[in-house]
Amino acid sequence: MTQDTLSTVPAENTYTAEAIQVLGGREAVRRRPGMYIGSTDQRGLHHMVYEIVYNSIDEAMAGYCNRIEVTILPDNAIRVEDNGRGIPVEVHPATNKSALETVMTILHAGAKFGGKTYQVSGGLHGVGASVVNALSSWMQVKVRRNGKVYQQEYRQGVPQGDVAEVGEASDTGTTTTFLAVAEIFGQISIDFNVLAERLREMAYLNKGVEISIRDERKDIEKTFYFEGGITSFVQHLNRDRHLVHKQPIYIYKAVNSTIVEVALQYNDGYAEVTFSFANCINTADGGTHMTGFRSALTRVLNDYAHKSKMLKEDEPNLTGEDVREGLTAVVSVKLSEPQFEGQTKGKLGNIEIKSQVEGVVGEQLTLYLEEHPDDARRIIDKCITVAKAREAARKARDLVIKKSSLEAGTLPGKLAGCTEKEPERVELYLVEGESAGGSAKQGRDRRFQAILPLRGKILNVEKAAADKMVAHEEIRAIVTALGAGFNEEMDLTQLRYHKVILMTDADVDGSHIRTLLLTFFFRHMSELINKGHLFIAQPPLYQIKHNKNSYWAYSEQEKDRVMEQLKDAKKVDIQRYKGLGEMSAEQLWETTMNPETRTLLQVSVEDAANADYIFHVLMGEEVPPRKAFIQSHARSVKNLDI
């Protein structure tokens, strides 16, 4: 670039000190809410609720609160009330504002930093309440303290006046009510069931604390109270499963200022269901406490297997996968200075926690196995059986992974690739049936859309051992096409397509195939879901023709709306589409594959415990739980195909 060229750059595009914006706390939160609550969709809304509840949970963990009530109000506002000590209202010496206003309006302000008020807390970052306030169109906080009721109100995070005394109080506690900003979150949609399951988890993790949730929109309510704590949690997760040993193994010990608590139980299934928590916060991405737990579990079971001669000296050790198949476990640690990765606290990073958890689990699990030899033998027997099946599967899996390289000729023969090679720019359609696959290949945009037709229904992995799964041709084709491996070997940096789209018929068989695929991805490629790479295509249910006009309806409600608009028209033709193969290549592109007009549903799992249970019930061996589930949800079925 020449000097003359440089001189023609407009002044407003120059990079000077004046171009640097300095945002205050409230403005920063509102400009980049995802940095603080993860997203601005329904998950972000739910996270707002959790942040306020965490403050009440901190009071419970400190021993000052035994009742928390969450209410969804008719206008989707949220009220959280506890019987803790109440947020202080006295003037804070550093801010010259009330402590209540300081906590609710200033980032990184709270009683959780010094370690004097809370030895253990979930909201260490100190931004929870102030972030929720900044992202609320209005908020009201009432504090019951010192025999008085104090109140302060906010609009868009800004106080509308000083803290005021508004009445007398016979107890203590805090009540926080807020409504999220619609301009930030779009449609305010709170899911009662998702919140209820998360609150259930919190009740399990804090035995003796009553947590209730009420939905005034539908007049429903649930209350959770568990004396058994995480042992009850494991029993809840293992309901309707065949158990290897009747009672969960419970482990508890304090190490310095850290409390380690673990409950585990084996069932005869093929999936691992493990949840980890740090200071009652669900660490969905694991962390050092999970690393310590898994290391201890593998070591102790191997030691016992060799010591009891169930494994001979020359036989290979059980692997981590071998000892975790069919395992249901809850790992909970409570510590004074948690180091979370990100404000949404998905992963625990404290290095010392690994050795603490590993030591506690190693010591107490060894003791349990020695004192319960029958349980120990049943557990080891299961692990050895798994190891034998997995050894057969390992060879096939290694073959699949090797075939997933980018070398020519190694991809599935029926895969129709695309010209673009950058993974973030391309998408793969997994299409039900050869006929629909042919239409999709003809109608697609070959630059960035790849097509993999699937023949028939894939294997139900919920009821299949590992060796059967990797031997299944369609599953091998999927894994090979994606190129990232699966289970513990999965590496998303090798993923060839950053959008994986399930496209099935809009009938019963199509729904079943989609559920089989979702079961496979949930059980064996969950990172694909967790990182937002899995989607479901929405083909239309109806084509409505009037004269030369065509209308596509993707639901019964849309069809009814179109018919209402055409109620006075003559010769209206309605065609019900059940199979993708009924549409031409042009129609499939127009309705389901064109990025400008299509509807894609992103697959996400906010409530992993409930998702695990539903997959087990719908796809597992047991018929009675499935029948009960279908009967209880029959009235909520949409677009029934009969």
QUINOR-V752944 format. One line per field, one symbol per residue. ss: DSSP state (a for helix, b for strand, c for the rest). psi: psi as a letter, one per 20 degrees, with the letter a starting at -180 (. if undefined). burial: 1 if it has 9 or more other ideal C-beta (glycine too) atoms within 8 Angstrom, else 0. Layout:
ss: ???
psi: ???
burial: ???
This chain:
ss: ccaaaaacccaaacccaaacccccaaaaaaaccaaaaccccaaaaaaaaaaaaaaaaaaaacccccbbbbbbcccccbbbbbccccccccbccccccbaaaaaaaccccccccccccccccccccccaaaaaaacbbbbbbbbbbccbbbbbbbbccbbccccbbbbbccccbbbbbbbbcaaaaccccccaaaaaaaaaaaaaaccccbbbbbbccccbbbbbcccccaaaaaaaacccccbcccccbbbbbbbccbbbbbbbbbbcccccbbbbbbccbbccccbaaaaaaaaaaaaaaaaaaaaccccccccccccaaaaaccbbbbbbbbcccccbcccccccbccaaaaaaaaaaaaaaaaaaaaacaaaaaaaaaaaaaaaaaaaaaaaaaaaaaaacccccccccccbbccccccaaacbbbbbbcaaaaaaaaaacccccbbbbbbccccccaaaccaaaaaacaaaaaaaaaaccccaaaccaaaccccbbbbbccccaaaaaaaaaaaaaaaaacaaaaacccbbbbccccbbbbbccbbbbbccaaaaaaaaaaccccccbbbbbcccaaaccaaaaaaaaaccccccbbbcccccaaaaaaaaaaaacccaaaaaaaaaacaaacccccc
psi: prhgghiipqhiiqnrhiippoprgghgghhmhhhhjgrkbhhgghhgghhhhhhhhghghijjpjppppporhjjqpppprlbippqirpphhikrqhghghiipqkprjjhhjggohpqhlhhkifghggghjphqqppppoqkjrpqqqqqpkippjrrpqpjaqpiarapoppqpqohhgicpoopoghggghhhgghhhimqipppqppoihjlqqqpppohicighgghghjqjqpqhqgpqppppqpodjppppppqqqrjaiqpnppqqoljponhjcahhhggghgggggghgghgghjjhprhiqqqqrhhgiipjppqpopqprhmqoqoqhilippioghhghgggggggghhggghhimhgggggghgghggggghhhhhhghghggghijrjqqiiqphipoarhpiohiirqppopoqhghhgghhhiroigjpqpoqpoaprqnihjprhhhgiipghghgggghhjjarchipoiijphpioopporqlaggghggghgghgghghilhhhghjkiprpqnqqhqpppocjqppppjrhggghgghhhjhiqqlpppppphqhiiqrhghggghiiohhirpppppqnhnhghggggggghiahpgghgghggghjhijpqlpo.
burial: 000000000000000000000000110111001101110101111111111111111111110010111111100111111111011010010010111111111110110100000101111101111111111101111111100111111101101000100000100111111111110110010101011111111111111011111111000001011100111111111101101110011010101001111111111111101111111110100111111111111111111111010110000001111111111111111110010110101111110011011111111111011001001111111111011011011001100110010000010000110100001001111111101111111011000111111100011111010111110101111111111111000101011111111111111011111111111111111101110011111111111111000011111101101110010000010100111100101011111111000101001010111111111111110100110010000000000000
